[in-house]
């Protein structure tokens, strides 16, 4: 059984029906976020690479057919039309690391209808989750105002894969390292970490613990000072670091309490001990809001370690994202449900200066100013180019953040830029809506005879 079965069941039921009815014409589906979560002035496109890996490997095996049949309580022969189905379509997408706004397509899939439908669950899962985490991480980097940020999220992330993704997305956003050894090794980013309170508790005294740790780890060390009394822990750490001549570049870590006040007191104690080069690392329930408060207060913290709240994007753990069909077999389509109206047809987004983005029909000529956001990334089920490096994604994001309006960069009460639609896209939307209204308000078609209906059924199963 392959990754193909990581799918919502209704994708399978629809694909079966499409194949039975001979509906295999090209369909375009657009993936976008309807509205940004509260306290978000932007989103960072992410998750594309794992989605492309999935599509490139998509192939329905006999084991997959058996799993689908069991889930549907149907004979395997009923599912055999799916056997051997692979993704042969094309994908246009916003590259990872680009900033996107509400309503803008992050990705558009064009493929035979059953294939495009079966792609929905996994692609939507990957882009939704990773875009949410990448956006949270980027906000932490902005809030830190140049101070290093590191990822401590693995132990409470929603599974090892999510933890790996959080480490990668943090690095893409500009984090200085991660506690996740697997991610650090695979991605070529610094692994960071110190000690736990249990380590200190295992020794009779803090001083014994700090000496033992330093003996085991020659060079720079970071000592956790708040297992018992924080101020006394700082004094002990200062004494150990000074005695061992480990001061310059080493650090203490504060993990609880009033981090701003404790950092100020720790800084004073370290300076008085002749250790002005010992850094202060802060952790413990931090996210962009706490980091922003600490930075604005002038807390003498050198490095911020963010964990749970960033790894799960605690204040906005999901996105109002959608994967909707916008064209089938050359016919633009749209959804008219209340509060969930979609715009028809394949699209392109042109970004002008100051994020004056315009969503246009994909077949419109270039407006002459601005640059297109969606790029071809897959044709015939194969990638169009090599996988971008983490550095390339990081550079994209840094460049986009630099141009983002200050109001959108704010940690609290940000104001997100809003994309507009072109006149031609607006006209198409009105025309398609009119066509749907006319069709749905037309008198019902008289019922066909049983003979005619059965003949149509037979022709649809050829």
Secondary structure, DSSP 8 states (H G I E B T S, - for coil): --GGGSS-HHHHHHHHHHHHTT--SEEEEEEEESS--TT-S-EE---HHHHHHHHHH-B--HHHHHHHHHHHT--HHHHGGGTT-B---EEEEE-TT-EE-TT-EEEEEEEEHHHHHHTHHHHHHHHHHHHHHHHHHHHHHHHHTTSEEEE--GGGSSSHHHHHHHHHHHHHHT-SEES-HHHHHHHT--B-----HHHHHTSSSHHHHHHHHHHHS-S--EEE--SS-HHHHHHHHHHHHHHTT--TT-EEEE-SS-HHHHHHHHHHHHHHTT-TT-EEEE-SS--HHHHHHHHHHT----EEEE-HHHHTTTTS-S--EEEEEEEETTEE-----TT-----S-EEEEE-GGG--EEEETTS---SSSEE-EEEEEETTEESS----HHHHHHHHHHHHHHS-HHHH-SSS------EE-HHHHHHHHHHHHHHHHHHHS-------HHHHHHHHHHHT-
